[in-house]
């Protein structure tokens, strides 16, 4: 969630580092800092707030060098102050360290450093422990000092360090937190995320768990923990820098909402042959392996978990396999019943979600096969899975996920049909029908986006509401949960979602005339039940906005207002209706003056517990 950038070359380290950190602003941060090595000294500047504050501090030409490290911090230990910002220094001032992640045993390490080594700490962070520990062990070799220090650290982290005694190299280490490196014309680079390097190269080295990286002007050297040299081929990133820019949109979120028809088409194009039939060559399961699956766990967090709830219904209906959907943070700790006949399906936009990655590892320890749906090629989840399905969404910058979610849904439809065809639980005709509906989804989403003025009017009418509820049945429950999440994370309105059948079991007590309910009514087989729920809410004077398919006249009589999505198969409705809710949340947040792309307290990629 924080950003790391390091540069060793012949050019301006300040320029390169600030450029990379700006490319990582979408991850969210509350302070920033930079450390350069020049003429045997460390030049360090740190500021709370946005990068502009740091840039103003380092504007002088005298503050520059050809090697350095930079960092944007999202506070986990200690307030977002200048003192707590990275880089942190060793007590003797020779070593500077930047760090992503959490050190779980930092308190005991800190106490030992204070009591037994007389170390004076200047911050409240766990990160400073790393700098002080490396400084304690430094005896002329930064690599050796880091190797010794990391043996004492528990947690998930990535670190990069520079030293005044070794002014031509950056040394980094990764343990369960993302890190990449690259070599380009300007020199050697290291970063926590791909967009930081896209301006300079699209050929990167993926750093594996437990590896040490030494970056210099002319080389990137990778070693395992025993200092065996690792010969790593570079991975080419298909994204270009333009894909990670706003291209005239006011916010990344709006740009990414509008990109959904295109990325869904691309996801489908890569998985359908010339005849429009499934061609999932990247899922190299044998018929016997798919036939042997007795149980599926879908494991994910947040938005990806909501996609998984739709996926559960699809896999059970079309593949005939029992499915449970688990929050990654719960699955990894609850001793799940997993064995060689279990498939664990992990979903993660970034492929670096800490809880999902640990759940994946736990599943593999217990003998399960792991299939992952991810958006980032070469990410940790992708590399550690047995099978990978890439969503083709391209870089998603806004914290609130939009296009990643809809491409995850499309991926789940295709996987369910693929499994069903192989297991003989879905006919060619039924599979063909649903694929044709999926192919229509982009134009239906375009129709919803075309109604933005109508959606904006809904937002203008209701943006001052402080309580908004979402109710639905069947797959509409998952859509309600995702719609509620979108609203609360960018507008800060207190909202929640509930299965409509549960209203009478407590929630109905909360209904008053000032409460707004969104009633999702797109599932034909549950339509009459949903109408009954709307009547229940109306009888208690709730305000109702229904979301239904075009041509539905009965809903207009029941609800106060209606938003119509294009008429479509029930199964496709979750992909289409969610775009209405994305746009509604966007315009409500805009009217309330929120920071839409970087909402408070949130980060794009959650790489710590």
NORQUI-V896320 format. One record per residue. N is the residue number from 1. RES is the residue in one letter. PHI is phi in whole degrees, -180 to 180 (none if undefined). OMEGA is omega in radians with two decimals (* if undefined). Layout:
# NORQUI-V896320
n | res | phi | omega
N | RES | PHI | OMEGA
N | RES | PHI | OMEGA
This chain:
# NORQUI-V896320
n | res | phi | omega
1 | X | none | 3.00
2 | X | -83 | -3.14
3 | X | -120 | 3.06
4 | X | -120 | 3.00
5 | X | -140 | 3.06
6 | X | -133 | -3.12
7 | X | -141 | 3.01
8 | X | -134 | -3.08
9 | X | -166 | -3.14
10 | X | -111 | -3.11
11 | X | -98 | -3.12
12 | X | -86 | 3.11
13 | X | -65 | 3.14
14 | X | -59 | -3.13
15 | X | -62 | -3.09
16 | X | -65 | -3.09
17 | X | -69 | 3.13
18 | X | -63 | 3.10
19 | X | -61 | 3.13
20 | X | -66 | 3.14
21 | X | -66 | 3.09
22 | X | -62 | 3.12
23 | X | -70 | -3.13
24 | X | -106 | -3.09
25 | X | -57 | -3.10
26 | X | -62 | -3.13
27 | X | -70 | -3.12
28 | X | 91 | 3.13
29 | X | -164 | 3.12
30 | X | -131 | 3.04
31 | X | -161 | -3.08
32 | X | -151 | 3.13
33 | X | -159 | -3.11
34 | X | -148 | 3.07
35 | X | -132 | 3.13
36 | X | -118 | 3.07
37 | X | -106 | 3.13
38 | X | -144 | 3.08
39 | X | 51 | 3.07
40 | X | 74 | 3.13
41 | X | -132 | 3.04
42 | X | -96 | 3.00
43 | X | -103 | -3.02
44 | X | -128 | 3.01
45 | X | -136 | 3.13
46 | X | -139 | 3.11
47 | X | -147 | 2.96
48 | X | -83 | 3.13
49 | X | 92 | -3.02
50 | X | -80 | -3.13
51 | X | -62 | 3.14
52 | X | -58 | 3.13
53 | X | -66 | 3.09
54 | X | -68 | 3.14
55 | X | -58 | 3.13
56 | X | -63 | -3.13
57 | X | -76 | -3.06
58 | X | -109 | -3.07
59 | X | -67 | -3.10
60 | X | -64 | 3.10
61 | X | -64 | -3.14
62 | X | -71 | 3.07
63 | X | -92 | 3.10
64 | X | -166 | 3.12
65 | X | -166 | 3.14
66 | X | -106 | 3.08
67 | X | -149 | 3.12
68 | X | 178 | 3.12
69 | X | -135 | 3.11
70 | X | -138 | -3.00
71 | X | -158 | 2.89
72 | X | -115 | -2.98
73 | X | -109 | 2.97
74 | X | -115 | -2.89
75 | X | -59 | 2.96
76 | X | -122 | 3.06
77 | X | -117 | 3.13
78 | X | 92 | -3.09
79 | X | -67 | 3.13
80 | X | -78 | -3.12
81 | X | -112 | 3.09
82 | X | -61 | -3.11
83 | X | -63 | -3.11
84 | X | -87 | 3.12
85 | X | -67 | 3.06
86 | X | -91 | 0.04
87 | X | -75 | 3.01
88 | X | -107 | -3.04
89 | X | -112 | 2.97
90 | X | -70 | -3.05
91 | X | -61 | -3.14
92 | X | -84 | 3.07
93 | X | 75 | -3.12
94 | X | -91 | -3.00
95 | X | -124 | 3.04
96 | X | -119 | -3.06
97 | X | -133 | 2.92
98 | X | -117 | -2.94
99 | X | -149 | 2.93
100 | X | -112 | 3.07
101 | X | 113 | -3.11
102 | X | -136 | 3.03
103 | X | -98 | -2.99
104 | X | -71 | -3.10
105 | X | -105 | -3.04
106 | X | -66 | -3.09
107 | X | -65 | -3.14
108 | X | -69 | 3.08
109 | X | -66 | -3.14
110 | X | -63 | 3.14
111 | X | -61 | 3.12
112 | X | -65 | -3.13
113 | X | -65 | 3.13
114 | X | -73 | -3.00
115 | X | -77 | -3.02
116 | X | -105 | -3.11
117 | X | -129 | 3.05
118 | X | 65 | -3.10
119 | X | -77 | 3.08
120 | X | -102 | -3.12
121 | X | -92 | -3.09
122 | X | -110 | -3.10
123 | X | -133 | 3.09
124 | X | -98 | -2.93
125 | X | -88 | 2.95
126 | X | -73 | -3.06
127 | X | -64 | -3.10
128 | X | -63 | 3.09
129 | X | -58 | -3.12
130 | X | -63 | -3.13
131 | X | -61 | -3.12
132 | X | -69 | 3.13
133 | X | -69 | 3.10
134 | X | -63 | 3.11
135 | X | -61 | 3.13
136 | X | -62 | -3.05
137 | X | -93 | -3.07
138 | X | -74 | 3.10
139 | X | -134 | 3.09
140 | X | 100 | -3.14
141 | X | -138 | -3.08
142 | X | -64 | 3.12
143 | X | -60 | -3.13
144 | X | -63 | -3.14
145 | X | -65 | 3.12
146 | X | -68 | 3.12
147 | X | -58 | -3.13
148 | X | -71 | -3.10
149 | X | -66 | -3.03
150 | X | -68 | 3.07
151 | X | -67 | -3.13
152 | X | -99 | -3.07
153 | X | -92 | 3.01
154 | X | -115 | 3.11
155 | X | 139 | 3.09
156 | X | -114 | -3.02
157 | X | -161 | 2.94
158 | X | -135 | -3.12
159 | X | -132 | 3.00
160 | X | -137 | -3.04
161 | X | -139 | 2.99
162 | X | -129 | -3.07
163 | X | -141 | 3.14
164 | X | -64 | -3.12
165 | X | -81 | -3.13
166 | X | -133 | -2.92
167 | X | -76 | -3.08
168 | X | -118 | -3.12
169 | X | -144 | 2.98
170 | X | -108 | 3.09
171 | X | -118 | -3.10
172 | X | -133 | 3.13
173 | X | -147 | -3.11
174 | X | -127 | 3.02
175 | X | -139 | 3.06
176 | X | 63 | 3.00
177 | X | -141 | -2.98
178 | X | -67 | 3.05
179 | X | -159 | 3.08
180 | X | -136 | 3.10
181 | X | -143 | -3.13
182 | X | -158 | 3.04
183 | X | -127 | -3.13
184 | X | -134 | -3.11
185 | X | -59 | -3.08
186 | X | -78 | -3.13
187 | X | 141 | -3.13
188 | X | -94 | -3.09
189 | X | -134 | 3.02
190 | X | -139 | -3.09
191 | X | -158 | 3.11
192 | X | -91 | -3.07
193 | X | -154 | -3.01
194 | X | -60 | -3.08
195 | X | -57 | 3.13
196 | X | -63 | -3.06
197 | X | -107 | -3.00
198 | X | -62 | -3.14
199 | X | -67 | -3.03
200 | X | -113 | 3.14
201 | X | -165 | 3.01
202 | X | -116 | 3.08
203 | X | -110 | -2.99
204 | X | -127 | 2.99
205 | X | -100 | 3.06
206 | X | -88 | -3.11
207 | X | -89 | -3.10
208 | X | -88 | -3.13
209 | X | -59 | 3.08
210 | X | 77 | -3.11
211 | X | -101 | 3.08
212 | X | -104 | -3.11
213 | X | -123 | 3.05
214 | X | -116 | -3.07
215 | X | -112 | 3.06
216 | X | -128 | -3.14
217 | X | -59 | -2.99
218 | X | -114 | -3.03
219 | X | -155 | 2.92
220 | X | -121 | -3.14
221 | X | -110 | -3.09
222 | X | -120 | -3.11
223 | X | -132 | 2.98
224 | X | -83 | -3.04
225 | X | -68 | 3.08
226 | X | -96 | 3.12
227 | X | 67 | 2.95
228 | X | -81 | -3.09
229 | X | -69 | 3.13
230 | X | -101 | 3.14
231 | X | -98 | -2.98
232 | X | -109 | 3.02
233 | X | -80 | -3.11
234 | X | -81 | 3.08
235 | X | -103 | 3.13
236 | X | -90 | 3.13
237 | X | -95 | -3.07
238 | X | -75 | 3.13
239 | X | -61 | 2.93
240 | X | -109 | -3.05
241 | X | -63 | -3.11
242 | X | -63 | -3.13
243 | X | -66 | -3.14
244 | X | -101 | 3.11
245 | X | -114 | -3.00
246 | X | -75 | 3.12
247 | X | 54 | 3.05
248 | X | 92 | 3.09
249 | X | -76 | 3.14
250 | X | -68 | -3.12
251 | X | -137 | 3.05
252 | X | -60 | -3.10
253 | X | -60 | 3.12
254 | X | -65 | 3.09
255 | X | -58 | -3.07
256 | X | -75 | 3.00
257 | X | -61 | -3.09
258 | X | -73 | 3.11
259 | X | -81 | -3.01
260 | X | -60 | 3.10
261 | X | -57 | -3.11
262 | X | -68 | -3.09
263 | X | -73 | 3.05
264 | X | -68 | 3.08
265 | X | -59 | -3.12
266 | X | -66 | 3.11
267 | X | -61 | 3.12
268 | X | -70 | -3.08
269 | X | -57 | -3.09
270 | X | -75 | -3.04
271 | X | -119 | 3.10
272 | X | -121 | 3.14
273 | X | -85 | -3.08
274 | X | -62 | 3.13
275 | X | -92 | -3.14
276 | X | 80 | 3.13
277 | X | -102 | -3.08
278 | X | -59 | 3.07
279 | X | -140 | -3.07
280 | X | -96 | -3.09
281 | X | -66 | -3.12
282 | X | -76 | 3.05
283 | X | -101 | -3.00
284 | X | -84 | 3.02
285 | X | -72 | 2.96
286 | X | -82 | 3.09
287 | X | -59 | -3.14
288 | X | -66 | -3.13
289 | X | -65 | 3.13
290 | X | -68 | 3.13
291 | X | -65 | -3.09
292 | X | -84 | -3.12
293 | X | -69 | 3.13
294 | X | -104 | -3.05
295 | X | -158 | 3.11
296 | X | -124 | 2.90
297 | X | -106 | 2.95
298 | X | -98 | -3.02
299 | X | -121 | -3.08
300 | X | -166 | 3.12
301 | X | -123 | 2.96
302 | X | 55 | -3.12
303 | X | -56 | -3.14
304 | X | -62 | 3.09
305 | X | -66 | 3.09
306 | X | -65 | 3.05
307 | X | -60 | 3.13
308 | X | -62 | 3.13
309 | X | -70 | 2.99
310 | X | -72 | -3.14
311 | X | -60 | 3.10
312 | X | -57 | -3.12
313 | X | -65 | -3.14
314 | X | -67 | -3.12
315 | X | -65 | 3.12
316 | X | -68 | -3.10
317 | X | -72 | -2.99
318 | X | -96 | -3.13
319 | X | -103 | 3.10
320 | X | 67 | -3.12
321 | X | -116 | 3.07
322 | X | -63 | -3.07
323 | X | -132 | 2.96
324 | X | -118 | 3.09
325 | X | -107 | -3.07
326 | X | -123 | 2.90
327 | X | -70 | -3.10
328 | X | -55 | -3.08
329 | X | -67 | 3.09
330 | X | -93 | -3.08
331 | X | -57 | -3.01
332 | X | -70 | -3.07
333 | X | -111 | -2.93
334 | X | -107 | 3.09
335 | X | 55 | -3.07
336 | X | -67 | 3.10
337 | X | -84 | -3.05
338 | X | -132 | 3.09
339 | X | -150 | -3.07
340 | X | -67 | 3.11
341 | X | -100 | 3.14
342 | X | -103 | 2.96
343 | X | -108 | 3.04
344 | X | -104 | -3.10
345 | X | -106 | -3.12
346 | X | -96 | 3.13
347 | X | -124 | -3.14
348 | X | -155 | 3.10
349 | X | -60 | -3.05
350 | X | -78 | -3.02
351 | X | 76 | 3.14
352 | X | -123 | -3.11
353 | X | -60 | -2.96
354 | X | -58 | -3.09
355 | X | -63 | 3.13
356 | X | -68 | 3.11
357 | X | -64 | 3.13
358 | X | -70 | 3.07
359 | X | -64 | 3.09
360 | X | -58 | -3.11
361 | X | -64 | 3.11
362 | X | -64 | 3.14
363 | X | -63 | -3.12
364 | X | -67 | 3.08
365 | X | -59 | -3.08
366 | X | -91 | 3.02
367 | X | 96 | -3.13
368 | X | -78 | 2.93
369 | X | -85 | -3.08
370 | X | -123 | 3.00
371 | X | -112 | -3.14
372 | X | -118 | 2.98
373 | X | -112 | -3.09
374 | X | -137 | -3.12
375 | X | -105 | -3.02
376 | X | -112 | 3.13
377 | X | -65 | 3.11
378 | X | 80 | 3.12
379 | X | -69 | -3.06
380 | X | -62 | 3.12
381 | X | -61 | 3.14
382 | X | -63 | -3.08
383 | X | -68 | -3.06
384 | X | -95 | 3.12
385 | X | -88 | 3.05
386 | X | -76 | -3.14
387 | X | -138 | -3.09
388 | X | -132 | 3.04
389 | X | -120 | -3.12
390 | X | -87 | -3.01
391 | X | -86 | 3.10
392 | X | 62 | -3.14
393 | X | -81 | -3.04
394 | X | 75 | -3.08
395 | X | -64 | 3.06
396 | X | -109 | -2.98
397 | X | -98 | -3.14
398 | X | -59 | 3.12
399 | X | -60 | 3.13
400 | X | -74 | -3.06
401 | X | -75 | 3.10
402 | X | -130 | -3.07
403 | X | -69 | 3.06
404 | X | -64 | -3.12
405 | X | -64 | -3.08
406 | X | -68 | 3.07
407 | X | -73 | 3.01
408 | X | -64 | 3.10
409 | X | -61 | 3.13
410 | X | -59 | 3.12
411 | X | -60 | -3.14
412 | X | -67 | 3.06
413 | X | -59 | -3.07
414 | X | -66 | 3.12
415 | X | -64 | 3.14
416 | X | -61 | 3.13
417 | X | -69 | 3.11
418 | X | -60 | 3.11
419 | X | -63 | -3.12
420 | X | -64 | 3.12
421 | X | -64 | -3.11
422 | X | -71 | -3.13
423 | X | -82 | 3.14
424 | X | 76 | -3.11
425 | X | -100 | 3.06
426 | X | -137 | -3.10
427 | X | -80 | 3.07
428 | X | -59 | -3.12
429 | X | -65 | -3.14
430 | X | -66 | 3.09
431 | X | -61 | 3.13
432 | X | -63 | 3.13
433 | X | -62 | -3.08
434 | X | -70 | 3.10
435 | X | -63 | 3.09
436 | X | -63 | 3.09
437 | X | -66 | 3.09
438 | X | -62 | -3.14
439 | X | -67 | 3.09
440 | X | -83 | -3.04
441 | X | -57 | 3.14
442 | X | -58 | -3.13
443 | X | -70 | 3.08
444 | X | -69 | 3.07
445 | X | -65 | 3.08
446 | X | -60 | 3.10
447 | X | -66 | 3.10
448 | X | -65 | 3.12
449 | X | -62 | 3.10
450 | X | -65 | 3.10
451 | X | -98 | -3.07
452 | X | -58 | -3.14
453 | X | -61 | 3.11
454 | X | -66 | 3.14
455 | X | -67 | 3.11
456 | X | -61 | 3.10
457 | X | -66 | 3.04
458 | X | -58 | -3.10
459 | X | -62 | -3.11
460 | X | -63 | -3.13
461 | X | -74 | -2.95
462 | X | -120 | -2.98
463 | X | -68 | 3.13
464 | X | -87 | 3.11
465 | X | -62 | 3.11
466 | X | -107 | 3.09
467 | X | -138 | 3.11
468 | X | -133 | -3.12
469 | X | -113 | 3.12
470 | X | -125 | 3.14
471 | X | -131 | 3.11
472 | X | -166 | 3.09
473 | X | -134 | -3.14
474 | X | 63 | -3.14
475 | X | -67 | 3.05
476 | X | -66 | 3.08
477 | X | -66 | 3.10
478 | X | -63 | 3.09
479 | X | -63 | 3.11
480 | X | -63 | 3.13
481 | X | -63 | 3.13
482 | X | -69 | 3.11
483 | X | -62 | 3.12
484 | X | -64 | 3.12
485 | X | -61 | -3.14
486 | X | -59 | -3.10
487 | X | -66 | -3.04
488 | X | -70 | -3.04
489 | X | -74 | -3.13
490 | X | -112 | 3.12
491 | X | -107 | -3.11
492 | X | 70 | 3.04
493 | X | -77 | 3.11
494 | X | -75 | -3.13
495 | X | -132 | 2.98
496 | X | -153 | -3.09
497 | X | -114 | 3.14
498 | X | -151 | 2.99
499 | X | -66 | -3.01
500 | X | -57 | 3.14
501 | X | -67 | 3.14
502 | X | -93 | -3.09
503 | X | -54 | -3.07
504 | X | -71 | -3.09
505 | X | -96 | 3.03
506 | X | 122 | -3.00
507 | X | -65 | -3.12
508 | X | -60 | 3.12
509 | X | -69 | -3.10
510 | X | -88 | -3.03
511 | X | -76 | 3.00
512 | X | -137 | -3.04
513 | X | -68 | -3.12
514 | X | -93 | -3.13
515 | X | -92 | 3.08
516 | X | -102 | 3.07
517 | X | -114 | 2.89
518 | X | -95 | 3.14
519 | X | -107 | -3.12
520 | X | -89 | -3.05
521 | X | -133 | -3.09
522 | X | -110 | -3.08
523 | X | -99 | -2.99
524 | X | -58 | -3.05
525 | X | -72 | 3.11
526 | X | -117 | -2.98
527 | X | -63 | -3.11
528 | X | -64 | 3.09
529 | X | -63 | -3.12
530 | X | -68 | 3.08
531 | X | -60 | 3.10
532 | X | -62 | 3.11
533 | X | -65 | 3.09
534 | X | -62 | 3.11
535 | X | -62 | 3.09
536 | X | -60 | -3.12
537 | X | -70 | 3.13
538 | X | -62 | -3.14
539 | X | -62 | 3.13
540 | X | -106 | 2.99
541 | X | 68 | 3.03
542 | X | -70 | 3.01
543 | X | -89 | -3.02
544 | X | -122 | 2.90
545 | X | -112 | 3.13
546 | X | -94 | 3.00
547 | X | -119 | -3.04
548 | X | -146 | -3.11
549 | X | -86 | 3.10
550 | X | -56 | -3.13
551 | X | 95 | -3.13
552 | X | -84 | -3.10
553 | X | -86 | -3.09
554 | X | -66 | -3.07
555 | X | -66 | -3.12
556 | X | -64 | 3.12
557 | X | -77 | -3.05
558 | X | -87 | -3.03
559 | X | -98 | 3.07
560 | X | -72 | 3.14
561 | X | -141 | -3.14
562 | X | -138 | 2.91
563 | X | -112 | -3.11
564 | X | -100 | 2.96
565 | X | -94 | 3.10
566 | X | -57 | 3.11
567 | X | -63 | -3.08
568 | X | -153 | 3.06
569 | X | -63 | -3.13
570 | X | -53 | -3.06
571 | X | -64 | -3.07
572 | X | -88 | -3.06
573 | X | -53 | 3.14
574 | X | -58 | 3.14
575 | X | -70 | -3.03
576 | X | -86 | -3.02
577 | X | -67 | -3.07
578 | X | -65 | -3.14
579 | X | -66 | 3.03
580 | X | -58 | -3.08
581 | X | -70 | 3.05
582 | X | -61 | -3.13
583 | X | -68 | 3.10
584 | X | -61 | 3.13
585 | X | -61 | -3.14
586 | X | -59 | -3.07
587 | X | -72 | 3.04
588 | X | -62 | -3.14
589 | X | -62 | 3.14
590 | X | -65 | 3.13
591 | X | -66 | 3.12
592 | X | -88 | 3.06
593 | X | 73 | -3.10
594 | X | -85 | 3.01
595 | X | -83 | -2.91
596 | X | -67 | -3.09
597 | X | -77 | -3.11
598 | X | -131 | -3.13
599 | X | -62 | -3.03
600 | X | -60 | 3.02
601 | X | 67 | -3.08
602 | X | -112 | 3.06
603 | X | -132 | -3.07
604 | X | -69 | -3.06
605 | X | -118 | -3.07
606 | X | -90 | -3.02
607 | X | -102 | 3.03
608 | X | -133 | 3.11
609 | X | -69 | *
